[in-house]
Amino acid sequence: MVANSSALLRWLNLAAFVAVVLVNGLAGSTMLIGGKTTAQVSDANPTLITPAGYVFSIWAVIYALLGAFVVFQALPSEREIKFRGKVGWLFIISSILNVVWLFLWQFEHLIFSVIVMFLLLATLTLIYLRLEIGRSKVQLREKIAFHLPFSVYLGWITIASIANVAVALVSVGWDGFGISPETWAIIIAITALLIAILVVLTRKDIAYGLVVIWALLGIAAKQSTNQNILITTELCAIILATTLIATAIHSKLKH
């Protein structure tokens, strides 16, 4: 029974991955879902923390890494079975949430999309914790196939969750409690920095930090005409990069 359940999980993980890639591809490059592309929905609700379009190419990296996860978790060796067991059904749940989010986003149910986005964030966080990323010593193979995909995925969804909230609030005409959009953008950038520093210092997770730097520089590029946001996001990126370098050096010296 356990063996059958394990085999079923392998193939369901593969099916979930294919479904996510397919729906994301349709949403991003066609108008078949909701009559707009993903970018067009975003452009219709601009915020001061929306990154430049090229930043979203990180999905190609995420899918490549998740593809590696799907391939390795399907292998019958004991090591892969152990890691697949830690992820359990959470990857399938995350994939379902990803697809549901896309449909909500495409049909512009943006408030509901925030709820699903945070459920996705929580699911990925559970995977991250169950894999003990940054806390357990694993061989390079497991690090690439299991740890790295979810470090990058969680890093991006952390930023995406913040951006999703901002877009949803813009869509309903929120007045920001009288605080200017520029000030909120600066607060959000600093919040993202603090979250990333916390993860890097507690988990030594360089990949997570690099994703946040990528997003911050993307915001700087998109909002380059606003000097306050430009300076803030670039400074946050520099501080985080310095933290990553210091963490990497410390880890080397420790070993």
N, C-alpha and C positions, 0 to 999 in steps of 0.2 A: 504493500500500500504506500509506504514512504517513497519507494523507488518510483512508483507510478506518479505520485504527486510531484516529485522532483522533475521527472521527464515532462509532465504537463506544464510546470512552471517555466522550463526552458523554452518551450514552444510558444507559450503565451507571452513571455518577454519579447520574443522575436516578433510576434504578431503586433504587440503593442507598439514596438519601435517603428515598424513599417507604417502603422496607422498614423502615428504622430508625424512622421516625415511626410507622408502623403498629404495629410490635411494642412500641415504648415506650408507645404509647397503650393497647394491650391489657393490658400488664403493669401500668401505673399505675392504670387505672380499672376493670379487670375481674379475675376470678379464673380466666380461661380458661387461663392459663399457670401451672401449679404449684399451683393452688388458693388462691393468696393474691395480694394486690396487692404491689407493690414496697415500699410503706410498711409493710405488715404484717410483711414479712420483717425490715425494719429495726427495727420496734418490738419484735420478738421477741428482738432481740439489742442492747439499749440500751447506748450508750457515753456517756462524758462529753464527747465531741466531736461527737455527733450534733446537727446544727443543727435549728432549728424547721422545721416542715413547709412554711411559706411560702417558705423559701429555695429549695426545689426547683422553684419556678416559673421559675427561671432557664432551665430546659430550653425554655420557650416562646421565650425570647430566643435561645437557641442555635439552635433549629430555624428561627426566622425568619431569622437570619443565614446559616445553612447553605442555606436556601432561596434566598437572594439569590446565594450562591456558585453553586448549581446552575444558576440561571437565567443568570447572566453567563458561566459557563464554557461554556454551550451556544451562546453567540453565535459567529458565524463570523469576527469581526474578528481581526486579527493580535495585538492586545494580549491578548485573552481566550485565544487559542491559546497564547500565550507563558506565561501564568500557569497555564493548565490543564496545560501540559507540565511545569511545575515540580512541581505536585501529583502528576501522573502517576496511578498506580494506588493511591496511598496512601490516598486518600479512600475508595475502595471497600473496601480492606483494613480501614480504621478502622470502616467501617459494619458489616462482617461481624463484627468483634470486639465491637462494641457489641451486636449482636443475640445473639451467643454468650454474652456476659456476662449479658445479661438472662435467658436460659434457665437458666444456672448459678445465678444469684441467686434466681430464682423457685422453683427446685427445691432451693434451700438447699445447693448444693455450694459453700459459701462460700470454702473454701481454694482450690479451682480457679478461683473467680471472681477471686481476687486476681491469679493468674497472667495471666489474660486482661486484667484491668484494666491491669496494667503493660505488657502488649503494646500495648494501646490508647494508653497514655501515650507509649510509645516511638514509635509510628506518628505521633501528632499532633506530637510533638517534631520528627520528621524533616520533616513538612510545614512546620512553623514555620521550621525552619532553611533548607529549600530555597526558601521564599518570601522569605527574608532579612528577616523582619519586624523592624522597628526599625533595620535596617541599610541598607536600600535606600530611595531616594526614589521614591515612586509618586504618581500623581494620586489625587484624592479618590475617584474612581470605583473604582479598583483597591483602595484602602485599605478601602473599605466592603464591596466584593464578595469580596475575597480575604484581606486581612490581618486585618480585624476579626473575621470568623467564627472563624478558627483561634486568634486571641488569646484570645477568650472561651471557646472550647471547651477549649483547653489549660489555661487558668486553672482551669476547673471540674474537669476530670479530674485535675489535680494535687491538688486538695483531696479529690476523690472517692477517689483512690487511697489517700491516707492514712486516710480514713474506712473504706474497704473493709478495709484491713489490721486496723484496730481491731475492726471487727465480726466478722471471721473469727476473731481471737484470742479474743474473748469467747465465740464459739460453741463453741470447743474447751476452754474453761475455763482459759485461760492465766493463770498467777498473777502475771505482770508482773515476774518475777525478784525478787519480794518488794517491789517498788516500788508504791506505792498508785496506783489508777486516776486519782486527782486529779493526782498528780505527773506521770503519763504524759500526761494531757490538757494540762497546762501546757507540757510539753516539746514536744508535737506542735504546739500553737499557736505557740510561738516558732519552731519549725522551719519552719512554713508562712510565717511572717513573714519569716524570713531568705531563703527561696527567692524569695518575691515581691520583696523588696528587691533581690536579685541580678538578677532579670529586669528590673525597672524601671530600675535603674541602668545595666545593660549594653545594654538594648534600647529604653529610653525608652517602654516599653509600658504606657500608662495603663490600657487596657482590662483587661489581665491583672491589674493591681493592684486595680482596682475589683471584679473578681470575688472576689478573695481577701478584700477588706474585707467584701463582702456575706456571704461564708461565715463570717467571724469574728464579725460582728454577729449572724448567725443562731445561732451556737453560744452566744453571750452570752445571747440571748433564751431559748433552750431551757434553758440551765443557770443561769438567773438566781437560783436558790435557793442556788447554791454560790458564795459570795463570791470565793473565790480564782480560780476559773475565769472568773467574770464580770469581775473586775478585769483579769485577764491578757488575755483576748480583746479587751476594750474598749481596753486600752492598746496592744495589738498593732495594732488597727484604726486608732487615732489615729496611731501611729508611721508606719504604712504610708501613711495619708492625707497626713501631713506630707511624706513622701518624694515622693509623687505631685505634690503642689503645688510643692515645691521643684524637681522635675525639669521640670515644665511651665514654670515661670518661667524656669529656666535655658535651656530650649530656645527660649523666646520671645526672651530677651535675646541669645542666640547668633545668631539670625536677624535 
